[in-house]
Amino acid sequence: MSSGSIRIGIIGGGAAGLFAACQIKRLSAGRDIRVSLIEKSSIPGKKLTVTGHGRCNITNRKDVSLLKEGYHEAVNFIYPALKEFGPEDTICFMENELGLKLKEEDNNRMFPVCDSAVVVRDTILDYLKGSTEIICDAKVMEVKKDRVFKVKTSKGSFDFDAIVLSCGGSSFPKTGSTGDSYKIAGMFGHTIVPLRGALAPVRLEDGSLGFASSLSGVSVTAKVSLLCGEKVTASRTGEVLFADFGLTGPAVMAISREVPADISGMNVSIEMDLIPSLSDEEFDMELQKLIGEHADTKMATLLSRFATASVAAEICSKAGISGLYAQGFTKENRKKLIRETKHLRLGLKDVPQIEKAYVTRGGVSLKEVDRKTMQSKKVEGLYIIGEALDIDGISGGYNLQACMSEAYLAARSILEI
Ligand SMILES: Cc1cc2nc3c(=O)[nH]c(=O)nc-3n(C[C@H](O)[C@H](O)[C@H](O)COP(=O)(O)OP(=O)(O)OC[C@H]3O[C@@H](n4cnc5c(N)ncnc54)[C@H](O)[C@@H]3O)c2cc1C
């Protein structure tokens, strides 16, 4: 594809599609390349504008050898892409090509200094002016390959020599990602690994919901463990936010991808340790000390030394010890309090909802995509990138970095550089 004019079609103008257009522009200077980005919404990059709570956590400045561990089962697949175009390359591109200065926050997370994901999207659109034809309000309905790719959209048909498929996953469908990547990849015989929500809130069953909903809006630092029966399958310490439907916040969202695909008939729960800095024994010793020193104080008041007052009150109520004073507080009562504070079991109602998830787990099988180019192993000239693939990263800029790294490999391969 390196000689003569090349027509490149980018299907889907989210983060991955926009990054691909940027990389093609950057790498193809002086060449006769025609790039069209086809987007079904009225403006590209809707999901990009809500990233990082509207501030866009664009990448994570960890060394690539550490960064790759944040991609779960896709660690080996993503490694070459991260090595070829890693966080430092993203930072360099954002700062030097787009003119968007970045800053580093906790845990190596990188954000634009302007703190605005909308500015990131709009700056990219400005950068693409003159190099990329952006066709909005055009839903791709069918893609066939004859001699060239024939792309049928709601706005007419287009021919291309190469296609970048970047229609996203199924999470957060209100931003445009409604699973069309899978339909289009399916038209070429690609296998779709079953879809689930990752980085998602969880809903609690009725018996556990009262506790969470009465604390709706309160956030705590806790260790959360996912239990299938009595087996711990994932755990994380961090912020947990109680909500009227259940639990959310970074720690809960991080372990949500490990909820089994089907939990019917299974006893799946989240165990919360609200005082992760103390072991059960240490907490019991602290309690005994306080009980000895404050005989006339209510236990809920003493517990509020370890947890927010509203949380302490709910725990005492759940343990059935509301109203009890330190004086006469028995060993059995202490056991109950320790259980509800450090082993608080909350049952899940169902699997995390994909519509509420930040990213999709599952997607186009990685076995059918060349990890060094992002080209389909089934169809020459078809490149698949972004959330469409069976890759989900942890939070902290990992998912946008994956889009950026994959976009680079695809652009380089299409242009055969
Ligand atoms: C609330 C939220 C916050 C997030 N924050 C971060 C963060 O701070 N850092 C981070 O790294 N990741 C973050 N993520 C994840 C990140 O946004 C995604 O991984 C990333 O946007 C995926 O990019 P994509 O281009 O593959 O898909 P998308 O961004 O979903 O883009 C797909 C595009 O394709 C278009 N499309 C779909 N079907 C068709 C069709 N048939 N024809 C034409 N166009 C079509 C859609 O309209 C859409 O514009 C966040 C996600 C959410 C939901």
The ligand as an SDF file (V2000), in Angstrom:
LIG
                    3D

 53 58  0  0  0  0  0  0  0  0999 V2000
  -17.0220    7.8740   32.3010 C   0  0  0  0  0  0  0  0  0  0  0  0
  -15.7460    7.3410   31.7000 C   0  0  0  0  0  0  0  0  0  0  0  0
  -14.5310    7.8450   32.1110 C   0  0  0  0  0  0  0  0  0  0  0  0
  -13.3390    7.3340   31.5660 C   0  0  0  0  0  0  0  0  0  0  0  0
  -12.1650    7.8820   31.9580 N   0  0  0  0  0  0  0  0  0  0  0  0
  -11.0040    7.4240   31.4280 C   0  0  0  0  0  0  0  0  0  0  0  0
   -9.7600    8.0630   31.7270 C   0  0  0  0  0  0  0  0  0  0  0  0
   -9.7240    9.1050   32.4150 O   0  0  0  0  0  0  0  0  0  0  0  0
   -8.6210    7.5180   31.2140 N   0  0  0  0  0  0  0  0  0  0  0  0
   -8.6370    6.4120   30.4070 C   0  0  0  0  0  0  0  0  0  0  0  0
   -7.5700    5.9510   29.9830 O   0  0  0  0  0  0  0  0  0  0  0  0
   -9.8160    5.8400   30.0360 N   0  0  0  0  0  0  0  0  0  0  0  0
  -10.9860    6.3320   30.5080 C   0  0  0  0  0  0  0  0  0  0  0  0
  -12.1780    5.7670   30.1290 N   0  0  0  0  0  0  0  0  0  0  0  0
  -12.1600    4.6860   29.0990 C   0  0  0  0  0  0  0  0  0  0  0  0
  -11.9680    5.3090   27.6950 C   0  0  0  0  0  0  0  0  0  0  0  0
  -12.8470    6.3910   27.5520 O   0  0  0  0  0  0  0  0  0  0  0  0
  -12.2320    4.2870   26.6090 C   0  0  0  0  0  0  0  0  0  0  0  0
  -11.3720    3.2020   26.8040 O   0  0  0  0  0  0  0  0  0  0  0  0
  -11.9910    4.8810   25.2260 C   0  0  0  0  0  0  0  0  0  0  0  0
  -12.8150    6.0110   25.0180 O   0  0  0  0  0  0  0  0  0  0  0  0
  -12.2780    3.8660   24.1250 C   0  0  0  0  0  0  0  0  0  0  0  0
  -12.0800    4.5070   22.8940 O   0  0  0  0  0  0  0  0  0  0  0  0
  -12.6770    3.9300   21.5370 P   0  0  0  0  0  0  0  0  0  0  0  0
  -12.3460    4.9130   20.4870 O   0  0  0  0  0  0  0  0  0  0  0  0
  -12.2640    2.5380   21.3500 O   0  0  0  0  0  0  0  0  0  0  0  0
  -14.2450    3.8910   21.7730 O   0  0  0  0  0  0  0  0  0  0  0  0
  -15.2670    5.1670   21.9220 P   0  0  0  0  0  0  0  0  0  0  0  0
  -14.5690    6.2730   22.6200 O   0  0  0  0  0  0  0  0  0  0  0  0
  -16.4730    4.5930   22.5510 O   0  0  0  0  0  0  0  0  0  0  0  0
  -15.5360    5.6000   20.4490 O   0  0  0  0  0  0  0  0  0  0  0  0
  -16.2710    4.8460   19.5280 C   0  0  0  0  0  0  0  0  0  0  0  0
  -16.8500    5.8190   18.5080 C   0  0  0  0  0  0  0  0  0  0  0  0
  -17.4260    5.0830   17.4270 O   0  0  0  0  0  0  0  0  0  0  0  0
  -18.6670    5.6700   17.0700 C   0  0  0  0  0  0  0  0  0  0  0  0
  -19.4920    4.6380   16.4390 N   0  0  0  0  0  0  0  0  0  0  0  0
  -20.0540    3.5650   17.0100 C   0  0  0  0  0  0  0  0  0  0  0  0
  -20.7130    2.8300   16.1030 N   0  0  0  0  0  0  0  0  0  0  0  0
  -20.5700    3.4610   14.9190 C   0  0  0  0  0  0  0  0  0  0  0  0
  -21.0290    3.1970   13.5890 C   0  0  0  0  0  0  0  0  0  0  0  0
  -21.7720    2.1270   13.2950 N   0  0  0  0  0  0  0  0  0  0  0  0
  -20.7100    4.0720   12.6100 N   0  0  0  0  0  0  0  0  0  0  0  0
  -19.9340    5.1840   12.8800 C   0  0  0  0  0  0  0  0  0  0  0  0
  -19.4840    5.4740   14.1090 N   0  0  0  0  0  0  0  0  0  0  0  0
  -19.7790    4.6170   15.1180 C   0  0  0  0  0  0  0  0  0  0  0  0
  -19.2290    6.1500   18.3940 C   0  0  0  0  0  0  0  0  0  0  0  0
  -20.2200    7.1270   18.2050 O   0  0  0  0  0  0  0  0  0  0  0  0
  -17.9820    6.6670   19.0960 C   0  0  0  0  0  0  0  0  0  0  0  0
  -17.7400    8.0130   18.8160 O   0  0  0  0  0  0  0  0  0  0  0  0
  -13.3810    6.2700   30.6270 C   0  0  0  0  0  0  0  0  0  0  0  0
  -14.6180    5.7620   30.2050 C   0  0  0  0  0  0  0  0  0  0  0  0
  -15.7910    6.2960   30.7290 C   0  0  0  0  0  0  0  0  0  0  0  0
  -17.1090    5.7690   30.2420 C   0  0  0  0  0  0  0  0  0  0  0  0
  1  2  1  0
  2  3  1  0
  2 52  2  0
  3  4  2  0
  4  5  1  0
  4 50  1  0
  5  6  2  0
  6  7  1  0
  6 13  1  0
  7  8  2  0
  7  9  1  0
  9 10  1  0
 10 11  2  0
 10 12  1  0
 12 13  2  0
 13 14  1  0
 14 15  1  0
 14 50  1  0
 15 16  1  0
 16 17  1  0
 16 18  1  0
 18 19  1  0
 18 20  1  0
 20 21  1  0
 20 22  1  0
 22 23  1  0
 23 24  1  0
 24 25  2  0
 24 26  1  0
 24 27  1  0
 27 28  1  0
 28 29  2  0
 28 30  1  0
 28 31  1  0
 31 32  1  0
 32 33  1  0
 33 34  1  0
 33 48  1  0
 34 35  1  0
 35 36  1  0
 35 46  1  0
 36 37  1  0
 36 45  1  0
 37 38  2  0
 38 39  1  0
 39 40  1  0
 39 45  2  0
 40 41  1  0
 40 42  2  0
 42 43  1  0
 43 44  2  0
 44 45  1  0
 46 47  1  0
 46 48  1  0
 48 49  1  0
 50 51  2  0
 51 52  1  0
 52 53  1  0
M  END
$$$$
